[in-house]
Amino acid sequence: MAVQIGDKAPEILGYDQNGNKIRMSQFRGKKLVLYFYPKDNTSGCTAEACSLRDSYGDLQEAGYEVLGVSKDSAKSHRHFIEQHDLPFNLIVDMEARLQERFGVWTEKTMYGRKYMGTLRTTFLIDENGIVEDIIGPKEVNTKDHANQILKK
């Protein structure tokens, strides 16, 4: 069952681009922006990551830490971080386990062809690991995503 508002986020989130295990307990006392996106270095995903990068100081001032999640490899994540000077980690979820857990891995259709893919979704998690808001795929404004979060 997908994670909903009011649910406790799972403790184990996965591994980042450097192979470090990422746990929710590492963020205890901080709010967390956990954003799921389809693919490194695509136009919408780059715009979203850069919005979060450009307002990272404001997000931290508001008590947030940021983590991105996609199916891309650690190597792809490292390149994406380096190319766009991202100040936050990206979780490698090549088997889509975390995406399935959060309910963002689903069947999509493009040009009549069905395939499995990621719904661009952001979970705002409070200092105790409880999901307090979800910005869904139809709501995410990739170019102004940080401001969407800060206005919540």
Buried (B, 14 or more C-beta within 10 A) or exposed (E): EEBEEEBEBBEEBBBBBEEEEBBBEBBEEEBBBBBBBBBBEEEBBBBBBBBBBEBBEEBBEBEBBBBBBBBBEBEBBBBBBEEEEBEBBBBBBEEBEBBBBBBBBBEBEEEEEEEEBBBBBBBBBBEEBEBBEBBEBEEBEBEBBBBBBEEE
